[in-house]
Amino acid sequence: MLAREARQLMERRIALLLLLLLVWLSNGAHLLVKTEEAAPTPAPAPMETREKQALYSVIQSFVGGSWNGSVLYPDPCGWTPIQGVSCDLFKGVWYVTSLSIGPVLDNSLQCAPDANFTPTLFELTHLKSLSFYNCFSLNTRPATTIPSSGWDTYAVTLGTLEFRSNPGLTGPLPAGLGMVKSLKSLVFVGNGLSGEIPFEIGHLVNLRRLVISTSGLTGSIPTTIGGLTSLLKLDLSHNLLQGNLPTELGNLKTLNLMDLRNNSFTGGLIPSMQSMVSLQDLLLSNNPLLGGTLTTIGWSNMVNLTTLDLSSTGLTGSIPDSLLDLKSLRCLALDNNHLSGNVPQNLATMPNLSALYINGNNFTGKLGFSQEFYEKLGRRFASWNNPSLCYSATEISEGHDGPVGVQKCTGDKEANIGLRNKVDRSGPDVNSSLLVSFGIPGNRVGGFWWLVLAQELVATFILVMVL
């Protein structure tokens, strides 16, 4: 009896404890919910009204007056972002740091026919990147020029400035760009500019990339460019530049790429180039008035060079032995010059050489390259249009021919019968478009191919008669 009462008492105590536990848990959860509900929601970071209005005004000046930013994008750095606009927080306030105008993406900001610059652009004082792509076309009215003043606003902030594919962007490069000392990348490609490269460009001492290509600039390269000692890439190709290459280019010891193709430079290669010890790609082709010789430069100092393109530069003289010291060289283009003398046989020993163009010169003597060398380079070897050059048939195995457009040296043993060439694996055709498809430019087709055709016809006729 006592045991039963004790058990009932214990059960009542357990029930009471469970009840108290449930009440406690209920009150705790309620308090927790209350606490969470009471926690204030952090307010979104603000954007200064002046900054916002300046952004709207700048975009409207490029995309057209009908664009209403305050309605379409009331919070451009928050919940209604604008494609091409990026923002950063500075002391808890949003500022525009990147602005890209042009049809990069489907929903990008696209310029109107009356696109133009507005002074409020320089009120966006925190900009780090500014770019314009296909914004100013030839139909832009009136013609648009780059602002000549205001660039000092970005002296310590702007790192990237790019204008790409803007043929309607006219006028000179403003000297005021030299005030933007923070610039690391300055790019002008495919614009309708005119005038010379301002010497103030040399003040941009932090520049890593300078590209002013296909933009119609004239004059010479300013000597102040030698002050850009941090430069990694220099591209001034496809302009109307002229004059001698400045000696100061030799100061650019960190430069990896120098592209000066398709201009009208004169005065030949300059000795100071051998000081550009980091250079990997040197491109000077299609400067027919450059002239000079290859012996001007001590090539053995340029150990990192992988591409050397000096085609159509009016070079004279011979190929110096110092070129053989370029162990990293992959492509050597010396075609369409006035080079003469023998072609060094040791070019074949360069460990990384995979393209060699020496066609269109006045080389003489015998090509001593092996069949393996011709096979290795394939269509990336060209030596035609050297009237006094021949190849050694003793180096070619039976069943294979020598290089395209080069005659077998007189007195050499006949190596094979047939006219298929190992370089392009196809019979030559009088149709220059077919030759182009084999990597042989149609404007380089001469009487050689007619001779080949005649020989092929005679051989076929004899074979038919015999059969």
C-alpha positions as CSV (number, residue, x, y, z in Angstrom):
1,M,0.0,0.0,0.0
2,L,2.8,2.4,0.9
3,A,4.7,1.4,-2.2
4,R,1.7,2.3,-4.4
5,E,1.2,5.7,-2.7
6,A,4.9,6.4,-3.2
7,R,4.7,5.6,-6.8
8,Q,1.7,7.8,-7.4
9,L,3.4,10.7,-5.5
10,M,6.5,10.2,-7.8
11,E,4.3,10.2,-10.9
12,R,2.6,13.5,-9.8
13,R,6.0,15.1,-9.2
14,I,7.2,14.1,-12.6
15,A,4.1,15.4,-14.3
16,L,4.5,18.7,-12.4
17,L,8.1,19.0,-13.5
18,L,7.2,18.3,-17.1
19,L,4.5,20.9,-16.9
20,L,6.9,23.5,-15.5
21,L,9.4,22.6,-18.2
22,L,6.8,23.1,-20.9
23,V,5.8,26.5,-19.4
24,W,9.5,27.5,-19.3
25,L,10.2,26.5,-22.8
26,S,7.1,28.3,-24.0
27,N,8.0,31.5,-22.3
28,G,11.6,31.3,-23.5
29,A,10.6,30.8,-27.1
30,H,8.1,33.7,-26.7
31,L,10.9,35.9,-25.3
32,L,13.2,34.8,-28.1
33,V,10.7,35.7,-30.8
34,K,10.1,39.0,-29.1
35,T,13.8,39.7,-29.0
36,E,14.2,38.8,-32.7
37,E,11.2,41.0,-33.6
38,A,12.6,43.8,-31.6
39,A,16.0,43.7,-33.3
40,P,16.1,46.8,-35.7
41,T,16.7,46.1,-39.4
42,P,19.9,47.9,-40.6
43,A,19.2,50.7,-42.9
44,P,20.6,50.5,-46.5
45,A,23.7,52.5,-47.1
46,P,22.9,56.0,-48.4
47,M,24.0,57.6,-51.6
48,E,24.6,61.3,-51.8
49,T,22.0,63.1,-53.8
50,R,24.7,65.0,-55.7
51,E,26.5,61.8,-56.6
52,K,23.2,60.2,-57.8
53,Q,22.2,63.2,-59.9
54,A,25.6,63.4,-61.5
55,L,25.4,59.8,-62.5
56,Y,21.9,60.3,-64.0
57,S,23.1,63.4,-65.9
58,V,26.3,61.6,-67.3
59,I,24.4,58.6,-68.5
60,Q,21.6,60.7,-70.1
61,S,24.2,62.8,-72.0
62,F,25.3,59.5,-73.7
63,V,22.1,57.5,-74.1
64,G,19.7,60.3,-74.8
65,G,17.4,62.8,-73.1
66,S,14.5,60.4,-72.9
67,W,16.4,58.2,-70.4
68,N,14.9,58.9,-66.9
69,G,17.3,57.4,-64.4
70,S,15.4,58.6,-61.2
71,V,12.4,56.6,-62.3
72,L,14.1,53.6,-63.8
73,Y,16.9,53.2,-61.2
74,P,15.9,55.0,-58.0
75,D,18.7,53.1,-56.1
76,P,21.5,52.7,-58.6
77,C,24.0,51.3,-56.1
78,G,21.4,49.2,-54.3
79,W,18.3,47.3,-55.2
80,T,18.0,48.8,-58.8
81,P,21.5,48.5,-60.2
82,I,22.4,49.8,-63.6
83,Q,24.3,47.6,-66.1
84,G,27.8,49.0,-66.5
85,V,27.8,50.9,-63.2
86,S,29.6,49.7,-60.1
87,C,29.8,51.3,-56.7
88,D,31.9,51.0,-53.5
89,L,31.4,52.1,-50.0
90,F,33.5,55.0,-48.6
91,K,32.8,55.7,-44.9
92,G,29.4,54.2,-45.2
93,V,28.3,56.0,-48.3
94,W,27.9,54.7,-51.8
95,Y,30.0,56.2,-54.6
96,V,30.3,55.3,-58.3
97,T,33.7,53.7,-59.0
98,S,33.2,52.1,-62.5
99,L,31.3,53.3,-65.5
100,S,31.1,51.4,-68.8
101,I,29.1,52.9,-71.7
102,G,28.4,50.8,-74.9
103,P,26.8,47.6,-76.1
104,V,29.0,45.1,-74.3
105,L,26.0,43.1,-73.1
106,D,22.4,42.9,-74.3
107,N,21.2,45.2,-71.5
108,S,24.2,47.5,-71.5
109,L,23.8,51.3,-71.8
110,Q,23.9,52.2,-75.6
111,C,24.7,55.6,-76.9
112,A,22.4,57.8,-78.9
113,P,23.3,59.5,-82.2
114,D,23.8,62.8,-80.3
115,A,26.0,61.3,-77.5
116,N,28.4,63.8,-76.0
117,F,30.4,64.5,-72.9
118,T,29.0,66.6,-70.1
119,P,31.0,68.4,-67.4
120,T,29.2,66.5,-64.7
121,L,31.3,63.5,-65.7
122,F,34.1,65.0,-63.6
123,E,31.7,65.2,-60.6
124,L,32.0,61.4,-60.2
125,T,35.2,61.9,-58.2
126,H,35.6,58.3,-57.1
127,L,35.8,56.7,-60.5
128,K,38.4,54.0,-60.8
129,S,37.4,52.7,-64.3
130,L,35.9,54.6,-67.3
131,S,35.3,52.9,-70.7
132,F,33.4,53.7,-73.9
133,Y,32.8,50.9,-76.5
134,N,31.1,51.6,-79.8
135,C,29.5,54.7,-78.4
136,F,30.5,57.4,-80.9
137,S,29.7,56.3,-84.5
138,L,30.3,58.1,-87.8
139,N,26.6,59.1,-87.6
140,T,27.2,60.9,-84.3
141,R,26.2,64.6,-84.7
142,P,27.8,66.8,-83.8
143,A,31.3,65.3,-84.0
144,T,32.5,64.4,-80.5
145,T,35.9,65.2,-79.0
146,I,37.5,64.1,-75.8
147,P,37.2,66.8,-73.1
148,S,40.4,68.8,-72.9
149,S,40.1,69.7,-69.2
150,G,38.8,68.2,-66.0
151,W,41.0,65.2,-66.0
152,D,42.9,66.4,-62.9
153,T,39.8,65.4,-61.0
154,Y,40.9,61.8,-61.4
155,A,44.6,62.4,-60.6
156,V,44.6,59.9,-57.7
157,T,41.6,57.6,-58.4
158,L,41.3,56.6,-62.1
159,G,43.2,53.4,-62.9
160,T,41.7,52.4,-66.3
161,L,40.5,54.6,-69.2
162,E,39.4,53.0,-72.5
163,F,37.9,54.1,-75.8
164,R,37.3,51.2,-78.2
165,S,35.6,51.2,-81.6
166,N,34.5,54.8,-81.7
167,P,35.1,56.1,-85.2
168,G,33.0,59.2,-84.5
169,L,35.4,60.2,-81.7
170,T,37.5,62.9,-83.3
171,G,40.1,65.5,-82.5
172,P,43.4,65.1,-80.6
173,L,44.4,63.2,-77.5
174,P,44.1,65.9,-74.7
175,A,47.3,66.8,-73.0
176,G,45.3,66.9,-69.7
177,L,45.4,63.1,-69.6
178,G,48.9,63.4,-68.4
179,M,47.5,64.7,-65.1
180,V,45.9,61.3,-64.3
181,K,49.0,60.0,-62.5
182,S,47.0,57.0,-61.1
183,L,46.4,55.5,-64.6
184,K,47.6,52.0,-65.0
185,S,45.9,51.2,-68.3
186,L,45.2,53.7,-71.1
187,V,43.6,52.2,-74.3
188,F,42.5,53.9,-77.5
189,V,41.6,51.4,-80.3
190,G,39.6,52.0,-83.5
191,N,38.8,55.7,-83.0
192,G,38.8,58.7,-85.4
193,L,41.4,60.7,-83.6
194,S,44.0,63.0,-85.2
195,G,47.1,64.9,-84.2
196,E,50.1,63.7,-82.3
197,I,50.8,61.8,-79.1
198,P,51.1,64.5,-76.4
199,F,54.5,64.5,-74.6
200,E,52.5,64.7,-71.4
201,I,51.8,60.9,-71.8
202,G,55.3,60.5,-70.4
203,H,54.0,61.8,-67.0
204,L,51.9,58.6,-66.4
205,V,54.6,56.9,-64.5
206,N,52.3,54.2,-63.1
207,L,51.2,53.1,-66.5
208,R,51.4,49.3,-67.2
209,R,49.5,49.3,-70.6
210,L,49.5,51.9,-73.3
211,V,47.6,51.1,-76.4
212,I,46.9,53.8,-79.0
213,S,46.1,51.7,-82.1
214,T,44.1,52.2,-85.3
215,S,43.3,55.8,-84.3
216,G,44.9,57.9,-87.1
217,L,47.6,59.6,-85.0
218,T,50.5,61.4,-86.8
219,G,53.8,62.8,-85.8
220,S,56.6,60.9,-83.9
221,I,56.8,59.0,-80.7
222,P,57.6,61.5,-77.9
223,T,60.9,61.0,-76.2
224,T,59.1,61.3,-72.8
225,I,57.8,57.8,-73.4
226,G,61.0,56.6,-71.9
227,G,59.7,57.7,-68.5
228,L,57.1,55.0,-68.5
229,T,59.5,52.6,-66.8
230,S,56.7,50.4,-65.4
231,L,55.2,49.7,-68.8
232,L,54.5,46.1,-69.8
233,K,52.7,46.6,-73.1
234,L,53.2,49.3,-75.7
235,D,51.0,49.2,-78.8
236,L,51.1,52.1,-81.3
237,S,50.3,50.0,-84.3
238,H,48.1,51.0,-87.3
239,N,48.6,54.7,-87.2
240,L,50.3,57.3,-89.4
241,L,53.3,57.8,-87.1
242,Q,56.7,58.7,-88.6
243,G,60.2,59.8,-87.8
244,N,63.0,57.9,-86.0
245,L,62.3,55.5,-83.1
246,P,63.4,57.4,-79.9
247,T,66.5,56.2,-78.2
248,E,64.5,56.5,-74.9
249,L,62.6,53.3,-75.8
250,G,65.6,51.5,-74.3
251,N,64.6,52.7,-70.8
252,L,61.5,50.4,-70.9
253,K,63.3,47.4,-69.3
254,T,60.1,45.8,-68.0
255,L,58.3,45.9,-71.4
256,N,57.0,42.5,-72.6
257,L,55.4,43.6,-75.9
258,M,56.1,46.4,-78.3
259,D,53.9,46.6,-81.3
260,L,54.7,49.4,-83.8
261,R,53.4,47.7,-87.0
262,N,51.8,49.6,-89.9
263,N,53.3,53.0,-89.5
264,S,56.0,55.0,-91.4
265,F,59.0,55.0,-89.1
266,T,62.4,55.8,-90.5
267,G,66.0,55.6,-89.3
268,G,66.3,51.9,-88.8
269,L,66.5,49.8,-85.6
270,I,68.1,51.6,-82.7
271,P,70.9,50.1,-80.6
272,S,69.2,51.0,-77.3
273,M,66.6,48.3,-78.0
274,Q,69.1,45.7,-76.8
275,S,68.5,47.1,-73.3
276,M,64.8,46.0,-73.4
277,V,65.8,42.7,-71.7
278,S,62.2,41.7,-70.8
279,L,60.8,42.0,-74.3
280,Q,59.0,38.9,-75.6
281,D,57.3,40.3,-78.7
282,L,58.8,42.9,-81.0
283,L,56.5,43.7,-83.9
284,L,57.6,46.3,-86.5
285,S,56.3,44.9,-89.7
286,N,54.9,47.1,-92.5
287,N,57.1,50.1,-91.8
288,P,58.6,50.1,-95.4
289,L,60.7,53.2,-94.8
290,L,62.4,52.0,-91.6
291,G,65.5,50.6,-93.3
292,G,68.8,49.8,-91.6
293,T,70.4,46.5,-90.8
294,L,70.0,43.7,-88.3
295,T,73.5,44.2,-87.0
296,T,72.5,47.4,-85.3
297,I,71.3,45.5,-82.2
298,G,73.1,43.0,-80.0
299,W,70.4,40.4,-80.1
300,S,72.1,38.2,-77.6
301,N,71.0,40.5,-74.8
302,M,67.3,39.9,-75.6
303,V,67.1,36.4,-74.3
304,N,63.3,36.5,-73.6
305,L,62.3,37.3,-77.2
306,T,59.8,34.8,-78.6
307,T,58.4,36.8,-81.6
308,L,60.5,39.0,-83.9
309,D,58.5,40.4,-86.8
310,L,60.5,42.7,-89.1
311,S,58.8,41.9,-92.4
312,S,58.4,44.7,-94.9
313,T,60.7,47.1,-93.1
314,G,63.2,47.8,-95.8
315,L,66.0,46.0,-94.1
316,T,69.3,45.5,-95.9
317,G,72.5,43.5,-95.2
318,S,72.7,39.9,-93.9
319,I,71.3,37.8,-91.0
320,P,73.8,38.2,-88.1
321,D,75.0,35.2,-86.1
322,S,73.8,36.9,-82.9
323,L,70.2,36.0,-83.8
324,L,71.1,32.4,-83.1
325,D,71.5,33.3,-79.4
326,L,67.7,33.9,-79.1
327,K,67.0,30.5,-77.7
328,S,63.4,31.4,-76.8
329,L,62.5,32.6,-80.3
330,R,59.5,30.9,-81.8
331,C,58.7,33.1,-84.8
332,L,61.2,35.0,-87.0
333,A,59.7,37.0,-89.9
334,L,62.1,38.8,-92.2
335,D,60.2,38.5,-95.4
336,N,59.8,41.2,-98.1
337,N,63.0,43.1,-97.3
338,H,66.3,43.6,-99.2
339,L,68.3,41.1,-97.1
340,S,71.1,39.3,-98.9
341,G,73.9,36.8,-98.3
342,N,73.6,33.3,-97.2
343,V,70.8,32.0,-94.9
344,P,72.6,30.6,-91.8
345,Q,72.1,26.9,-91.6
346,N,72.3,27.0,-87.8
347,L,68.8,28.7,-87.7
348,A,67.6,25.1,-87.7
349,T,69.3,24.5,-84.4
350,M,67.3,27.1,-82.5
351,P,65.4,24.9,-80.0
352,N,62.0,26.7,-80.1
353,L,61.8,28.1,-83.6
354,S,58.6,27.0,-85.2
355,A,58.0,29.7,-87.9
356,L,60.6,31.2,-90.3
357,Y,59.7,33.6,-93.1
358,I,62.6,34.8,-95.3
359,N,60.7,35.0,-98.6
360,G,60.9,38.1,-100.8
361,N,64.5,39.0,-100.3
362,N,67.8,38.7,-102.2
363,F,69.4,35.8,-100.4
364,T,71.9,33.7,-102.3
365,G,73.6,30.4,-102.1
366,K,72.2,27.1,-100.8
367,L,69.5,26.4,-98.2
368,G,71.2,23.7,-96.1
369,F,68.1,22.8,-94.0
370,S,67.2,19.2,-93.6
371,Q,64.0,17.5,-94.6
372,E,63.0,17.2,-90.9
373,F,63.3,20.9,-90.5
374,Y,60.9,21.6,-93.5
375,E,58.5,19.0,-92.1
376,K,58.6,20.5,-88.6
377,L,57.7,24.0,-89.8
378,G,55.4,23.0,-92.6
379,R,53.5,26.0,-93.9
380,R,55.2,28.2,-91.4
381,F,58.4,28.2,-93.5
382,A,58.6,30.4,-96.6
383,S,61.6,31.2,-98.8
384,W,60.2,31.8,-102.3
385,N,61.0,35.0,-104.3
386,N,64.7,34.8,-103.6
387,P,65.9,34.5,-107.3
388,S,69.5,33.4,-106.5
389,L,68.6,31.0,-103.7
390,C,68.5,27.2,-104.2
391,Y,68.0,24.2,-101.9
392,S,70.3,21.2,-101.5
393,A,68.7,18.1,-103.0
394,T,71.1,15.9,-101.0
395,E,69.2,16.9,-97.8
396,I,65.9,15.7,-99.1
397,S,64.9,12.1,-99.1
398,E,63.6,10.4,-102.2
399,G,59.8,11.0,-102.6
400,H,60.0,14.5,-101.1
401,D,60.7,17.9,-102.5
402,G,62.3,21.0,-101.1
403,P,60.8,24.3,-100.1
404,V,58.0,25.9,-102.2
405,G,59.2,28.3,-104.9
406,V,63.0,27.4,-104.5
407,Q,64.9,25.7,-107.3
408,K,67.2,22.7,-106.7
409,C,70.8,23.7,-106.7
410,T,72.5,22.9,-110.0
411,G,74.7,19.8,-109.9
412,D,72.8,18.2,-107.0
413,K,71.7,14.7,-107.5
414,E,68.0,14.3,-108.4
415,A,66.2,13.5,-105.2
416,N,62.9,12.4,-106.5
417,I,60.4,12.5,-109.4
418,G,57.2,14.3,-109.0
419,L,56.2,17.7,-108.0
420,R,54.3,17.4,-104.7
421,N,55.9,19.5,-102.1
422,K,56.3,18.3,-98.5
423,V,55.6,21.8,-97.1
424,D,52.0,22.2,-98.3
425,R,51.3,18.5,-99.3
426,S,49.4,19.8,-102.4
427,G,50.1,20.4,-106.0
428,P,50.5,24.1,-107.0
429,D,47.6,25.6,-109.0
430,V,47.6,28.6,-111.3
431,N,44.6,29.8,-109.3
432,S,46.1,32.2,-106.7
433,S,43.1,31.8,-104.4
434,L,43.9,28.1,-104.1
435,L,47.5,29.0,-103.3
436,V,46.3,31.3,-100.6
437,S,44.3,28.5,-99.1
438,F,47.7,26.6,-98.8
439,G,49.2,29.5,-97.0
440,I,50.9,31.0,-100.2
441,P,49.8,34.6,-100.8
442,G,48.4,35.1,-104.2
443,N,50.4,38.3,-104.8
444,R,53.6,36.2,-104.5
445,V,52.8,33.8,-107.3
446,G,55.3,34.2,-110.1
447,G,56.6,32.4,-113.2
448,F,57.7,29.5,-111.0
449,W,54.2,28.1,-110.8
450,W,53.7,28.3,-114.5
451,L,56.9,26.3,-115.0
452,V,55.6,23.7,-112.5
453,L,52.4,23.4,-114.4
454,A,54.2,23.0,-117.8
455,Q,56.4,20.3,-116.3
456,E,53.4,18.4,-114.9
457,L,51.6,18.6,-118.2
458,V,54.7,17.2,-120.1
459,A,55.1,14.4,-117.6
460,T,51.4,13.5,-117.9
461,F,51.6,13.5,-121.7
462,I,54.7,11.2,-121.8
463,L,53.0,8.8,-119.3
464,V,49.9,8.6,-121.6
465,M,52.0,7.9,-124.7
466,V,54.0,5.1,-122.9
467,L,50.8,3.5,-121.7
